């Protein structure tokens, strides 16, 4: 009996423990489900936050790109504004500047007048952007108070805009005014600018053409000057040669004068008469017939005076005529020099031909007797040439050259 009771108690305890364990397992399962649910909710919230952060980041990037785009657009608008302001008339610009100055002066005046009016009406200034609490005035002053209130409200609106303008002066100004109010005005301005550009382009082209013409003129002038310089150099050379010839003649004349000092009086008189006749010939060629008894000194003075007059006339003559005359004179000098050179060459060749003929026609003297031999090595054998044949051939060539 005791054992049965013990067994029943044990079975009962086991059933109770089994029920308690099942309750514990249910509680644990419920806690696990709650925890899993909480984790799922947290994970979902985390994913939602990540998605929200991603979306916010994308929106932020889009906003930044929009800001960059708007900044570029703003730059373009500012450039357009600058261009339009530049195209505006100067008088309109001055009027706008004066208007802004007047607005600033009016705002400064409002800053001084508004507190005084508020103190007179015993109004305490409140928070920015709000009107003060106004107590009703006595009945006798109702009209004045109403006018004062309307003025204060207007002052308050202007003071609000003034406070905003202290932070950013460009934002406090009124709406931007432009001179151009219609597209046609801008088109007319562009047409005027295009006309100005065309006129400036034409003016630049004309200046370029004038510059090219001046360059060509300077080049021609430079070439003319160089040609004149070369002509003057040739004249200097010819004058130098003439001076050398004259110096030689002077030396000869001086030598003749020294020789005349010791010569006979008849010879001196004859030479002086010859000189006087030559001076008279020059006088006739330069001035004309001799009128009256002139001595050699008077004739020389007249010739000198004539030369001075001719030089003065040369200075008064146009340079083109002088240049043509100088060229003609230079050509004549070159022609005379060429003729003299040909005459000298012809005379030289004639003398050489005569000398060659004399040598060819002269008898050759042959040495008689044996040649003296010296006691030494025998001389080297030289190849002799027939000089007579070579001489005859040269004479024939010279005769063909000079006489055909």
C-alpha positions in Angstrom: 0.0 0.0 0.0 2.8 2.3 0.9 4.6 1.6 -2.3 1.5 2.3 -4.4 1.0 5.5 -2.6 4.7 6.4 -3.2 4.2 5.4 -6.9 1.1 7.6 -7.2 2.9 10.5 -5.6 5.9 10.0 -7.9 3.6 9.8 -11.0 1.7 12.9 -9.8 5.0 14.8 -9.2 6.2 13.7 -12.7 3.0 14.9 -14.3 3.3 18.2 -12.5 6.9 18.6 -13.5 6.0 17.6 -17.0 3.3 20.2 -17.1 5.6 22.8 -15.6 8.3 21.9 -18.2 5.8 22.2 -21.0 4.7 25.6 -19.7 8.4 26.6 -19.5 9.0 25.4 -23.1 5.9 27.3 -24.2 7.2 30.4 -22.5 10.6 30.0 -24.1 9.1 29.4 -27.5 6.9 32.5 -27.0 10.0 34.5 -25.9 12.0 33.1 -28.9 9.1 34.1 -31.2 8.9 37.5 -29.6 12.7 37.9 -30.0 12.6 36.7 -33.6 9.8 39.1 -34.3 11.8 41.9 -32.6 14.9 41.0 -34.6 12.8 40.9 -37.8 11.3 44.2 -37.0 14.8 45.6 -36.2 16.2 44.2 -39.4 13.2 45.6 -41.4 13.7 48.9 -39.6 17.4 48.8 -40.4 16.7 48.0 -44.1 14.1 50.7 -44.2 16.6 53.2 -42.7 19.3 52.1 -45.2 16.8 52.5 -48.0 15.7 55.9 -46.6 19.4 56.9 -46.2 20.1 55.7 -49.8 17.1 57.6 -51.0 18.1 60.7 -49.0 21.6 60.4 -50.4 20.3 60.2 -53.9 18.1 63.1 -53.3 21.1 65.0 -51.8 23.2 64.2 -54.9 20.3 65.2 -57.1 20.0 68.5 -55.1 23.8 69.1 -55.4 23.7 68.4 -59.1 20.7 70.8 -59.4 22.6 73.3 -57.3 25.6 73.0 -59.7 23.3 73.3 -62.7 21.5 76.3 -61.2 24.9 77.9 -60.4 25.9 77.5 -64.0 22.5 78.9 -65.1 23.0 81.8 -62.6 26.4 82.5 -64.1 24.9 82.5 -67.6 22.2 84.8 -66.3 24.7 87.1 -64.7 26.7 87.2 -67.9 23.5 88.0 -69.8 22.7 90.7 -67.2 26.2 92.1 -67.6 25.8 92.1 -71.4 22.4 93.7 -71.2 23.7 96.3 -68.7 26.6 97.0 -71.0 24.2 97.5 -73.9 22.1 99.9 -71.9 22.5 103.7 -72.4 24.9 105.6 -70.1 22.1 108.0 -69.0 19.9 105.1 -67.9 22.8 103.6 -65.9 23.4 106.9 -64.2 19.7 107.2 -63.3 19.8 103.7 -61.8 22.8 104.4 -59.7 21.2 107.6 -58.5 18.0 105.8 -57.6 19.9 103.2 -55.6 21.7 106.0 -53.7 18.4 107.6 -52.9 16.9 104.4 -51.7 19.9 103.8 -49.4 19.6 107.3 -48.0 15.8 106.8 -47.5 16.4 103.6 -45.6 19.0 105.3 -43.4 16.5 108.0 -42.7 13.8 105.5 -41.8 16.2 103.9 -39.3 16.4 107.2 -37.5 12.7 108.4 -37.9 11.0 105.1 -37.0 12.3 104.8 -33.4 11.5 108.4 -32.8 7.9 107.9 -34.0 7.6 104.8 -31.9 8.8 106.6 -28.8 6.4 109.5 -29.4 3.4 107.0 -29.5 4.8 105.0 -26.6 5.0 101.9 -28.7 7.4 99.2 -27.6 9.1 97.5 -30.4 8.5 93.8 -30.5 10.1 90.8 -32.2 11.2 91.4 -35.9 8.5 90.9 -38.4 5.6 91.5 -35.9 3.6 94.6 -35.3 3.5 96.0 -31.8 0.5 95.9 -29.5 -1.2 99.2 -30.1 -3.5 100.6 -27.4 -6.5 102.5 -28.5 -6.0 106.3 -28.2 -8.6 108.6 -26.7 -11.6 109.4 -28.9 -10.4 113.0 -29.7 -7.2 111.7 -31.2 -8.6 108.7 -33.2 -8.0 110.2 -36.7 -4.4 111.2 -35.9 -3.8 107.8 -34.3 -5.2 105.9 -37.3 -2.9 107.9 -39.7 0.0 107.2 -37.4 -0.8 103.5 -37.3 -0.9 103.2 -41.1 2.4 105.1 -41.3 4.0 102.8 -38.7 2.8 99.7 -40.6 4.4 101.1 -43.7 7.6 101.9 -41.8 7.5 98.4 -40.3 7.3 96.8 -43.7 10.2 98.9 -44.9 12.2 98.2 -41.8 11.7 94.4 -42.3 13.1 94.7 -45.8 15.9 96.9 -44.4 16.8 94.3 -41.8 17.0 91.6 -44.5 19.1 94.0 -46.6 21.7 94.2 -43.8 22.6 90.5 -44.2 22.6 90.5 -48.0 22.5 93.9 -49.7 21.9 92.4 -53.1 18.8 90.6 -51.9 17.3 93.6 -50.2 17.1 95.7 -53.3 13.9 95.8 -55.3 13.2 93.7 -58.3 16.0 94.0 -60.8 15.2 96.6 -63.5 16.5 96.3 -67.0 16.5 98.8 -69.8 15.3 96.3 -72.3 11.6 95.5 -71.7 10.9 93.8 -75.1 12.9 91.5 -77.4 12.6 94.0 -80.2 14.6 96.5 -78.3 17.4 93.9 -77.8 17.2 93.0 -81.5 17.5 96.7 -82.4 20.5 97.0 -80.2 22.1 93.9 -81.7 21.4 95.4 -85.2 23.1 98.6 -84.2 26.1 96.7 -82.8 26.3 94.7 -86.0 26.3 97.9 -88.0 29.0 99.3 -85.8 31.1 96.1 -86.1 30.7 96.3 -89.9 31.7 99.9 -90.0 34.7 99.2 -87.7 35.7 96.2 -89.9 35.5 98.4 -93.0 37.5 101.1 -91.2 40.1 98.5 -90.1 40.3 97.2 -93.7 40.8 100.8 -95.0 43.5 101.3 -92.4 45.2 98.1 -93.5 45.0 99.2 -97.1 46.4 102.6 -96.2 49.2 100.9 -94.2 50.0 98.7 -97.1 50.0 101.7 -99.4 52.3 103.5 -97.0 54.6 100.5 -96.9 54.7 100.3 -100.7 55.4 104.1 -100.8 58.2 103.7 -98.3 59.7 100.9 -100.2 59.6 102.9 -103.4 61.0 105.8 -101.6 63.7 103.7 -100.1 64.6 102.2 -103.5 64.7 105.7 -105.0 67.0 106.9 -102.2 69.2 103.8 -102.6 69.4 104.5 -106.4 70.2 108.2 -105.7 72.8 107.1 -103.2 74.4 104.7 -105.7 74.3 107.5 -108.4 75.9 109.9 -105.9 78.5 107.3 -105.0 79.3 106.9 -108.7 79.4 110.7 -109.1 81.8 110.9 -106.1 84.0 108.3 -107.7 84.0 110.1 -111.0 84.6 113.4 -109.2 87.4 111.8 -107.3 89.0 110.5 -110.5 88.5 114.0 -112.0 90.1 115.5 -109.0 93.1 113.1 -109.3 93.4 114.1 -113.0 93.1 117.8 -112.1 95.8 117.4 -109.4 98.1 115.8 -112.0 97.4 118.6 -114.4 98.0 121.1 -111.6 101.3 119.4 -110.8 102.2 119.6 -114.5 101.2 123.2 -114.7 103.2 124.0 -111.6 106.2 122.2 -113.1 105.6 124.3 -116.3 105.4 127.4 -114.2 108.7 126.6 -112.5 110.2 125.9 -115.9 108.8 129.2 -117.2 110.4 131.1 -114.4 113.8 130.4 -115.9 112.6 130.5 -119.6 112.6 133.4 -122.0 110.0 136.2 -121.8 108.8 135.5 -125.3 107.9 131.9 -124.4 106.0 133.1 -121.3 104.0 135.6 -123.3 103.1 132.9 -125.8 101.9 130.5 -123.1 99.9 133.3 -121.4 98.3 134.2 -124.7 97.4 130.5 -125.3 95.9 130.3 -121.8 93.9 133.5 -122.4 92.6 132.2 -125.7 91.4 129.0 -124.0 89.7 131.0 -121.3 88.0 133.1 -124.0 86.8 129.9 -125.7 85.3 128.7 -122.4 83.7 132.2 -121.8 82.1 132.1 -125.2 80.8 128.6 -124.6 79.3 129.5 -121.2 78.3 133.2 -121.5 78.5 134.4 -125.1 80.5 136.8 -127.1 83.1 139.0 -125.3 81.9 142.6 -125.2 84.8 145.0 -124.7 88.4 144.4 -123.7 88.2 141.8 -120.9 91.3 140.3 -119.4 91.7 136.7 -118.2 90.8 137.4 -114.6 87.5 139.2 -115.5 86.6 136.3 -117.8 87.3 133.8 -115.0 85.1 135.9 -112.6 82.3 135.9 -115.2 82.6 132.1 -115.7 82.5 131.6 -111.9 79.4 133.9 -111.6 77.7 131.9 -114.3 78.5 128.7 -112.5 76.9 130.1 -109.3 73.8 131.1 -111.1 73.5 127.6 -112.7 73.9 126.0 -109.3 71.2 128.2 -107.8 68.9 127.2 -110.7 69.7 123.6 -110.1 68.6 124.0 -106.4 65.3 125.6 -107.5 64.5 122.9 -110.2 62.2 120.0 -109.3 64.0 116.9 -108.1 62.4 114.7 -110.8 64.0 116.8 -113.6 67.3 116.8 -111.8 67.2 113.1 -111.4 66.5 112.6 -115.2 69.3 114.9 -116.1 71.7 113.2 -113.7 70.8 109.8 -115.2 71.3 111.1 -118.7 74.6 112.7 -117.7 75.7 109.5 -116.0 74.8 107.5 -119.1 76.9 109.8 -121.2 79.8 109.5 -118.8 79.6 105.8 -118.8 79.3 105.8 -122.6 82.4 108.1 -122.9 84.3 105.9 -120.5 83.3 102.8 -122.4 84.4 104.4 -125.7 87.7 105.5 -124.2 88.2 102.0 -122.8 87.5 100.4 -126.2 90.0 102.9 -127.8 92.6 102.0 -125.3 92.1 98.3 -125.8 92.1 98.8 -129.6 95.4 100.8 -129.4 96.9 98.2 -127.1 95.9 95.3 -129.5 97.2 97.4 -132.5 100.6 97.9 -130.8 100.7 94.3 -129.8 99.9 93.2 -133.4 102.6 95.5 -134.8 105.1 94.3 -132.3 104.3 90.7 -133.2 104.6 91.5 -136.9 107.9 93.1 -136.3 109.2 90.1 -134.4 107.9 87.8 -137.1 109.4 89.7 -139.9 112.8 90.3 -138.2 115.7 88.2 -139.2 116.8 85.6 -136.8 120.4 85.6 -135.8 121.9 82.2 -135.5 125.0 81.6 -133.4 128.0 80.3 -135.2 130.5 77.8 -134.0 130.1 75.1 -131.5 128.4 75.5 -128.2 130.5 75.7 -125.2 130.3 72.6 -123.1 130.9 72.6 -119.4 132.4 69.7 -117.6 129.2 68.5 -115.9 126.4 66.2 -116.3 124.8 66.4 -119.7 121.8 68.7 -119.8 118.3 67.4 -119.9 116.9 67.2 -123.4 114.1 69.7 -123.8 111.4 69.4 -126.3 111.6 72.2 -128.8 108.5 73.7 -130.4 108.2 75.3 -133.7 107.7 79.0 -132.7 107.3 80.2 -136.3 104.1 78.1 -136.8 102.7 79.2 -133.4 103.4 82.8 -134.1 101.8 82.7 -137.6 98.7 81.0 -136.1 98.4 83.7 -133.4 98.8 86.5 -136.0 96.1 85.0 -138.1 93.7 84.8 -135.1 94.4 88.4 -134.2 93.9 89.6 -137.8 90.5 87.7 -137.9 89.6 89.3 -134.5 90.5 92.9 -135.3 90.0 93.2 -139.0 86.8 91.1 -139.7 
